[in-house]
């Protein structure tokens, strides 16, 4: 059957080339959108995604809006006493001005002692490295109009963004002066399979917390919807293509069944053709996506990972298998004598 599958592909190479080209274009577009979705996800919430698995806590009255949450010091201390790895944090959007008065939008972040967050002294700030593109350097002094204070740049970190702006790690005392509060917005307990319960607080897994961020949820939902539409389209392409091919080959299938070829063998021939087309299309799509991943302009949030490659490749193969199998169900109904009499060779 493998030999027969190859011979048919050579004899009808134009048709199979058209199908392969369409599958390549659909899979390439899917890989590109997936890389963009992953890149935007990191650009929107890299600060949160880089944390280990665990649970966030905010006040129930905040109604799943973290910047409305206020966890007082007494509640924080009670949780600290029960969970040694716990830390409290706050995130507030704002801006800093350089010596020329130019504004830099940032997400101010402060936290209690934790190995997962940068900690700085009062009057200092550590930025995500992307601010270097705006001319900010170590040793620069930036001003904040909210408090009238000054912050000296002490260093940079990689992949630390929130809501598409660079994170600015600041000391808790500076945070209190800027936003006139000593309460933290969130508590985080890493490494807990089951979230402990605390009076007045609501627990969120890391993924659940990400979905409370309106921009993140809307962005990812839209892109993932496009990805799944493209995958479904690829399955429909296989089903329609092989259905049309099978209609034209009923006479041939009748002859093959008459000489003793099993239906399962005919299906294997079709699956072989599907696998060859899909694998070649995926190899080309992955290769071009990797090229784009390395050559994409610096400002484009595109991240193409092995995980994305593997998952989508498996999905495309499964969808191709389902589409071709559904189109081939008519093969089981072929009666040798009737198919031959139709004269469809």
C-alpha positions as CSV (number, residue, x, y, z in Angstrom):
1,X,0.0,0.0,0.0
2,X,2.9,2.3,0.7
3,X,4.2,1.8,-2.9
4,X,0.7,2.3,-4.3
5,X,0.3,5.5,-2.3
6,X,3.6,6.9,-3.7
7,X,2.6,5.9,-7.3
8,X,-0.7,7.7,-7.0
9,X,1.0,10.8,-5.6
10,X,3.4,10.9,-8.5
11,X,0.6,10.3,-11.0
12,X,-1.6,13.1,-9.5
13,X,1.3,15.3,-8.2
14,X,-0.5,18.5,-9.3
15,X,-3.5,17.8,-7.0
16,X,-1.4,16.8,-4.1
17,X,0.9,19.8,-4.6
18,X,-2.1,22.1,-4.4
19,X,-3.3,20.4,-1.2
20,X,0.2,20.5,0.3
21,X,0.6,24.2,-0.6
22,X,-2.7,25.0,1.1
23,X,-1.8,23.0,4.2
24,X,1.6,24.7,4.3
25,X,0.1,28.1,4.2
26,X,-2.5,27.3,6.9
27,X,0.0,25.7,9.2
28,X,2.6,28.5,8.7
29,X,-0.1,31.1,9.5
30,X,-1.1,29.1,12.6
31,X,2.6,28.9,13.8
32,X,3.0,32.6,13.2
33,X,-0.1,33.5,15.2
34,X,0.8,31.1,17.9
35,X,4.3,32.7,18.2
36,X,2.7,36.1,18.3
37,X,0.2,35.0,21.0
38,X,3.0,33.6,23.1
39,X,5.1,36.7,22.6
40,X,2.2,39.0,23.5
41,X,1.5,36.8,26.6
42,X,5.0,37.4,27.8
43,X,4.9,41.1,26.9
44,X,1.6,41.5,28.8
45,X,2.3,39.4,31.9
46,X,5.9,38.1,31.9
47,X,6.1,39.3,35.6
48,X,3.4,36.8,36.6
49,X,4.2,34.0,34.2
50,X,7.7,33.7,35.5
51,X,6.6,32.9,39.0
52,X,6.5,29.3,40.1
53,X,3.1,27.5,40.4
54,X,1.2,28.7,43.4
55,X,-1.8,30.8,44.4
56,X,-2.6,34.5,44.5
57,X,-4.9,36.0,47.1
58,X,-6.8,39.3,47.0
59,X,-9.7,40.6,49.1
60,X,-13.2,39.3,48.1
61,X,-14.5,42.9,48.1
62,X,-12.1,43.6,45.2
63,X,-14.4,41.5,43.0
64,X,-11.4,39.9,41.0
65,X,-9.8,43.3,40.4
66,X,-6.4,43.3,42.0
67,X,-5.8,47.0,42.0
68,X,-9.0,47.4,44.2
69,X,-7.6,44.9,46.7
70,X,-6.2,46.1,50.0
71,X,-4.7,43.5,52.4
72,X,-3.9,45.1,55.8
73,X,-0.8,44.4,57.8
74,X,-2.5,42.2,60.4
75,X,-3.8,39.8,57.7
76,X,-0.4,39.7,56.0
77,X,1.3,38.9,59.3
78,X,-1.2,36.1,60.0
79,X,-0.5,34.5,56.6
80,X,3.3,34.9,57.0
81,X,3.1,33.1,60.3
82,X,1.4,30.1,58.7
83,X,3.3,30.0,55.4
84,X,7.0,30.8,55.4
85,X,7.4,31.1,51.6
86,X,4.6,33.6,51.3
87,X,5.2,37.2,50.1
88,X,3.0,40.2,49.6
89,X,3.2,42.4,46.5
90,X,1.6,45.4,44.8
91,X,1.5,46.5,41.1
92,X,0.6,50.0,40.1
93,X,0.8,51.7,36.7
94,X,2.6,55.0,36.5
95,X,5.5,56.8,34.9
96,X,8.9,58.3,35.5
97,X,10.6,61.3,34.0
98,X,14.2,61.5,32.8
99,X,16.4,64.6,33.0
100,X,14.9,65.9,29.7
101,X,11.4,65.6,31.1
102,X,10.5,62.7,28.8
103,X,8.0,60.2,30.4
104,X,8.6,56.5,30.6
105,X,5.5,54.5,31.3
106,X,6.2,51.7,33.8
107,X,4.5,49.2,36.1
108,X,5.7,49.9,39.6
109,X,6.2,46.7,41.6
110,X,7.2,46.2,45.2
111,X,7.1,43.2,47.4
112,X,8.1,41.8,50.8
113,X,11.2,39.7,50.9
114,X,11.1,37.1,48.1
115,X,13.7,35.3,45.9
116,X,11.4,35.7,42.9
117,X,11.4,39.6,42.9
118,X,14.1,42.2,42.7
119,X,14.7,44.1,45.9
120,X,16.3,47.6,46.0
121,X,17.1,50.2,48.5
122,X,15.1,53.3,49.1
123,X,15.7,55.8,46.3
124,X,16.7,53.1,43.8
125,X,15.0,51.3,40.9
126,X,15.6,48.2,38.8
127,X,14.0,48.1,35.3
128,X,13.1,45.6,32.7
129,X,15.9,45.8,30.1
130,X,13.5,47.1,27.4
131,X,13.9,50.7,28.8
132,X,17.4,50.8,27.4
133,X,15.8,51.3,24.0
134,X,14.6,54.7,25.3
135,X,18.0,55.8,26.4
136,X,17.8,54.9,30.1
137,X,21.1,53.8,31.6
138,X,22.5,52.6,34.9
139,X,23.2,55.6,37.1
140,X,20.5,57.8,35.6
141,X,18.3,59.7,38.0
142,X,14.6,59.7,37.3
143,X,11.9,61.7,38.9
144,X,8.4,60.8,39.9
145,X,5.8,63.6,40.0
146,X,3.4,61.5,42.2
147,X,5.8,61.7,45.2
148,X,8.2,64.4,44.0
149,X,11.0,61.9,44.8
150,X,14.0,60.7,42.7
151,X,15.0,57.2,41.8
152,X,18.5,56.1,40.7
153,X,18.7,53.3,38.1
154,X,20.7,50.4,39.7
155,X,20.2,47.7,37.1
156,X,18.2,45.8,34.5
157,X,16.5,42.4,34.3
158,X,15.2,40.4,31.4
159,X,11.5,39.5,30.6
160,X,9.9,41.5,33.3
161,X,6.9,43.2,31.8
162,X,3.3,43.9,32.8
163,X,0.5,45.2,30.7
164,X,2.9,45.7,27.8
165,X,5.1,48.2,29.8
166,X,8.4,47.6,31.6
167,X,8.3,46.7,35.2
168,X,10.1,49.1,37.7
169,X,11.0,47.4,40.9
170,X,11.1,49.9,43.8
171,X,11.5,49.9,47.5
172,X,8.4,49.5,49.6
173,X,9.0,52.9,51.3
174,X,9.1,54.6,47.9
175,X,5.9,52.8,47.0
176,X,4.1,53.9,50.1
177,X,5.2,57.5,49.4
178,X,4.0,57.4,45.8
179,X,0.6,55.8,46.4
180,X,-0.1,56.8,50.0
181,X,-0.8,53.4,51.3
182,X,0.9,50.8,53.5
183,X,-1.4,47.9,52.4
184,X,-0.4,45.4,49.8
185,X,-2.7,44.4,47.0
186,X,-1.8,40.7,46.7
187,X,-0.4,37.7,48.6
188,X,1.3,34.8,46.9
189,X,1.9,31.3,48.3
190,X,4.1,29.3,45.9
191,X,4.2,25.5,45.7
192,X,0.8,24.7,47.2
193,X,-1.3,22.1,45.3
194,X,-4.4,23.1,47.2
195,X,-5.0,26.7,48.1
196,X,-5.3,27.3,51.9
197,X,-8.3,29.4,52.9
198,X,-8.2,32.7,54.7
199,X,-11.0,34.8,56.0
200,X,-11.9,37.6,53.7
201,X,-9.5,36.6,50.9
202,X,-10.1,34.9,47.6
203,X,-7.6,32.5,46.1
204,X,-6.6,32.3,42.4
205,X,-4.2,29.9,40.6
206,X,-1.6,31.6,38.4
207,X,-3.7,30.9,35.3
208,X,-6.9,32.1,37.0
209,X,-5.2,35.3,38.1
210,X,-3.9,36.0,34.5
211,X,-7.5,35.8,33.4
212,X,-8.6,38.5,35.8
213,X,-6.4,40.9,33.8
214,X,-8.9,42.2,31.2
215,X,-6.3,43.0,28.5
216,X,-4.6,39.6,28.8
217,X,-7.8,37.6,28.7
218,X,-9.2,39.4,25.7
219,X,-5.9,39.3,23.8
220,X,-5.3,35.6,24.3
221,X,-8.9,34.6,23.7
222,X,-9.0,36.4,20.3
223,X,-5.7,34.9,19.1
224,X,-6.5,31.4,20.3
225,X,-9.9,31.5,18.6
226,X,-8.1,32.3,15.3
227,X,-5.6,29.5,15.8
228,X,-8.4,26.9,16.4
229,X,-10.4,28.2,13.4
230,X,-7.3,27.6,11.2
231,X,-6.8,24.1,12.6
232,X,-10.5,23.2,11.9
233,X,-10.1,24.6,8.4
234,X,-7.1,22.4,7.7
235,X,-9.1,19.3,8.8
236,X,-11.9,20.4,6.4
237,X,-9.4,20.7,3.6
238,X,-8.3,17.1,4.1
239,X,-11.8,15.9,4.3
240,X,-13.0,17.7,1.1
241,X,-9.8,16.8,-0.9
242,X,-9.8,13.1,-0.1
243,X,-13.6,12.9,-0.5
244,X,-13.3,14.3,-4.1
245,X,-10.4,11.9,-4.8
246,X,-12.3,8.9,-3.5
247,X,-15.4,9.8,-5.6
248,X,-13.2,9.7,-8.7
249,X,-11.6,6.4,-7.7
250,X,-14.7,4.3,-6.8
251,X,-14.0,2.0,-9.8
252,X,-10.4,1.5,-8.8
253,X,-11.4,0.7,-5.3
254,X,-14.0,-1.8,-6.6
255,X,-11.3,-3.6,-8.6
256,X,-8.9,-3.6,-5.7
257,X,-11.6,-5.1,-3.4
258,X,-12.5,-7.6,-6.1
259,X,-8.9,-8.9,-6.1
260,X,-8.8,-9.2,-2.3
261,X,-7.4,-5.9,-1.1
262,X,-8.8,-5.2,2.4
263,X,-10.6,-1.9,3.2
264,X,-8.0,-1.3,6.0
265,X,-5.3,-1.4,3.4
266,X,-7.0,1.3,1.4
267,X,-7.3,3.4,4.5
268,X,-3.6,3.0,5.2
269,X,-2.8,4.2,1.7
270,X,-4.9,7.3,2.3
271,X,-3.3,7.9,5.7
272,X,0.1,7.5,4.2
273,X,-0.7,10.2,1.6
274,X,-2.1,12.5,4.4
275,X,1.0,12.0,6.6
276,X,3.5,12.7,3.8
277,X,1.7,15.9,2.8
278,X,1.3,17.1,6.4
279,X,4.8,16.3,7.5
280,X,6.4,18.1,4.5
281,X,4.1,21.1,5.1
282,X,4.9,21.2,8.8
283,X,8.7,21.0,8.2
284,X,8.6,23.9,5.8
285,X,6.3,25.9,8.2
286,X,8.5,25.2,11.2
287,X,11.6,26.2,9.3
288,X,10.2,29.5,8.1
289,X,8.8,30.3,11.6
290,X,12.2,29.7,13.1
291,X,13.8,32.0,10.5
292,X,11.2,34.7,11.4
293,X,11.8,34.0,15.1
294,X,15.5,34.9,14.7
295,X,15.0,37.7,12.2
296,X,11.9,39.5,13.7
297,X,12.4,43.2,14.5
298,X,13.3,43.8,18.1
299,X,10.0,45.4,19.0
300,X,7.8,42.5,17.7
301,X,6.6,40.3,20.6
302,X,7.2,37.0,18.9
303,X,8.3,33.8,20.7
304,X,8.3,30.5,18.9
305,X,9.1,27.7,21.3
306,X,9.6,23.9,21.1
307,X,6.4,23.4,23.1
308,X,4.4,25.4,20.5
309,X,6.0,23.5,17.7
310,X,5.4,20.0,19.2
311,X,1.8,20.7,20.3
312,X,0.6,22.2,17.0
313,X,2.4,19.6,14.9
314,X,0.6,16.8,16.8
315,X,-2.7,18.6,16.5
316,X,-2.3,19.1,12.7
317,X,-1.5,15.4,12.3
318,X,-4.5,14.3,14.4
319,X,-6.8,16.7,12.5
320,X,-5.4,15.5,9.2
321,X,-6.0,11.9,10.3
322,X,-9.6,12.7,11.3
323,X,-10.4,14.6,8.1
324,X,-9.0,12.0,5.8
325,X,-10.7,9.2,7.7
326,X,-14.1,10.8,7.6
327,X,-13.8,11.4,3.9
328,X,-12.8,7.7,3.4
329,X,-15.9,6.2,5.2
330,X,-17.4,5.8,1.8
331,X,-14.7,3.3,0.9
332,X,-16.3,0.8,3.3
333,X,-19.5,1.0,1.4
334,X,-18.0,0.2,-2.0
335,X,-19.4,-2.9,-3.6
336,X,-16.8,-4.3,-6.1
337,X,-19.3,-5.2,-8.9
338,X,-21.3,-2.1,-8.6
339,X,-18.3,0.2,-8.6
340,X,-16.8,-1.5,-11.6
341,X,-20.1,-1.3,-13.5
342,X,-20.1,2.5,-12.9
343,X,-17.0,2.7,-15.1
344,X,-15.3,5.3,-12.9
345,X,-11.6,4.5,-13.3
